[in-house]
Amino acid sequence: MKNFFSGILLQWYEENRRDLPWRNTTDPYLIWISEIILQQTRVVQGMDYYFRFVERFPDIQSLAEADEDEVLKYWQGLGYYSRARNLHAAARDLMTRFGGCFPESYDEVRSLKGIGAYTAAAVCSFAWRLPYAVVDGNVYRVLSRVFGIDTPIDSHEGQKRFAELASSLLDKTHPDLYNQAIMDFGAIQCLPQSPDCLFCPFRDKCEAYLQGKVAQLPVKAGKTTVKPRYFNYLDIRCGDRLLLSRRSAKDIWQNLYEFPLIETERDMEWQELVKEQQFLELFQHIPEVKVQRQYPVFKHVLSHRIIYARFYTIEVSKFTSAFSAYLEISESDLEKYAFPRLITLYLEKSDRQ
Ligand code: SF4
């Protein structure tokens, strides 16, 4: 009953495939890098990042030998920096455990840091034609619609059901083409909004289309709660010197750089901020703190957080001992540091980069 699926899909792919640089290779390293980048961004934007990244780190060894700071710098703007850190850690692990080569078994690929079921299936099927089906957002959407499945894709039951279905549909003689085909089909034809049902080869078989349920599938059970956070950044200057700190806690943007930060429970204006304990400690030896410039609140949306950020430019005559926890750099060195997108937005706005 399901046999129609891969035949139609592969025929569609033959006529509609996207010519992407990482499709013309069986090098697992290049496939891995492209897949991780594409989890962050769309193909068009991802292309630039991909070329820049593999030009600088053309193989496992060059990535493993690089400083984490430099890897993060090449990732800057893509978000989810833990993925870049995992790439780096996995490259080092590949050097230690596998002599700098990718292992050719699914379980060993899956054992690398940051490589989940989806990436392992992509690497193994594209590089070695191993019969593992990819299951990502595109696949959930296509399968839930074509087969009319309303089990929530974010439930344990749903994940199991879709993984089994995907595996049973996989064309085991062409797992590479099949996986690329279903990814492209979800990205080009069966889009989340306005799928092109009119010219779809599954039109007379697609349960969602036949039952008028296209817009309702796939089903998601839980909504993620988005928590607000309030950041007050102090861009403290002394001539052309300024202060940075490196985020190290188990929190967003781990190991990226930022300005001295005071996080508050709610949004605060300057008059309130100056009464905060952290502020008083920081400026205890400076009798009068003058703000040179302040900016409208930046609203920065992440997957589980909304950050409301205020930035203040403050000029001081010297960096006192209260600032010793921060890294003092010269303005011309700003570009050497990897910042979260929020900070680069500020730097752009303040004409500093
Ligand atoms: S008919 Fe529409 S909903 Fe069904 S697979 Fe085709 S594009 Fe997707």
Residues whose N, C-alpha, C, O or C-beta is under 5 A from the ligand:
A	BS01	SF4	R145 Q189 C190 P195 D196 C197 C200 F202 R203 C206 A208 Y209 V214
